[in-house]
Amino acid sequence: MSNLHNFVLRWLVVAGALIAGASAASAHSTNQSYIYYFVTETTLGGSFETEFKTLGAELDIDADGDGTITEEEIRAEKALIDAYLVDNIRLADGLESLTIRPGDIDVLRKNGLRFAKIAFEVSGFETTPETVRTTFTGMWNTFGTDHEMLVLIATNTRTGLEGNNTAIGTWFTANDFSHEISLNGMPTFTLLGEMIEQGVLHIWLSFDHVLFMIALLIPAVMVVAAGRWEATEGLGGPFLTVLKLVTIFTIAHSVTLTVAAYGYLRLPERVVEAMIAVSIAYVALSILIPRLHRHLVWVIVFFGLFHGMGYAISLEPVIIEPNQILMTLLGFNLGIEIGQIAIILVVFPVLYLLRTTQFYDWVVMRAGSVVLLAISLLWLEQKTLNVMGPVLPTIRNLIGV
């Protein structure tokens, strides 16, 4: 084993030691907000939960202008927040509009994140409807595709859903913010289709996973000869290479996604995100230093396990009903694979056509790897030491990440 390889392994060990001390994150995430429903035969209630910073960016409630939203500032603006809920959460039973009445505001603290929880009651019906169309029109102008709204069934006496067994209702995004929600449990094939769609969207909207896929594809149309990169001569070789790498990656992340979804494995969110950053850094480094590329298969296996836990984190707010776990995982995995295949079909032909050019050598391989390495190290720094403080957001804005 070369000194260079020993150095890289030591670097990975140090990175792992740093992230091991990172604070844990809960199921609640800074880029997600939540609507929970509480269902009985005759009543329908719920709550709207969003992180303090998200609410502060959406509403002008920073009374002292210090850039930090406090619990006191949120409670002082209850009337404004109530009006926001009434204006932006629209419910309907068929053609009949339902009425939302906001209630108390509570504060949830999840490992350093503070969420405002606004209870509400729904009226306008005699018997709780079987489905309710939910439309959420807030946040998209402020956050665009950088934010998701999850609709969850917290309790449902009709299906025996109680306690902490929260069931998925649907996801909202900036481009898809009105859904018919079943209050009788989601039908099997509806759930499958919903999860396939969410798997595809998760891949396409997750910049870190897309970067990892691109980092794997860049050297797939090249081979290492005499310690340097050379363009492959045919199409079959690089295509089989891509197929092999993606298959290995798929198997690895499917294992941890399934294990984590069943509750047998859980790591802090910041640890998982940091390791995903390390995975991009290593692959980028292996492009700059070709001899590292020979270990790429094992690297993909190792880091694929962390990417699987990253996918599982996106499902953590949803503890699926026991009889729907397999269908949920099947749909989400299929969606992820469809999303990955779409990326390959778009990126691979372009890389193959450019592989013999100097542009590919200097811009795609060399400069592209440096950019990937820089972005991943910024992510790693953000998830671990955070020594750059207020400087990091400025750099991230400049490079668009």
Secondary structure, 3 states (H helix, E strand, C coil): CCHHHHHHHHHHHHHHHHHHCCCCCCCCCCCEEEEEEEECCCCEEEEEEEEHHHHHHHCCCCCCCCCCCCHHHHHHCHHHHHHHHHHHEEEEECCEEEEEEEEEEEEEEECCEEEEEEEEEEECCCCCCCEEEEEECCCHHHHHHHCEEEEEEEEECCCCECCCCCEEEEEEECCECEEEEECCCCCHHHHHHHHHHHHHHHHHHCHHHHHHHHHHHHHHHEEEECCEEEECCCCHHHHHHHHHHHHHHHHHHHHHHHHHHCCCCCCCHHHHHHHHHHHHHHHHHHHHCHHHHHHHHHHHHHHHHHHHHHHHHHHCCCCCCHHHHHHHHHHHHHHHHHHHHHHHHHHHHHHHHHCCCHHHHHHHHHHHHHHHHHHHHHHHHHHCCCCCCCHHHHHHHHHCC
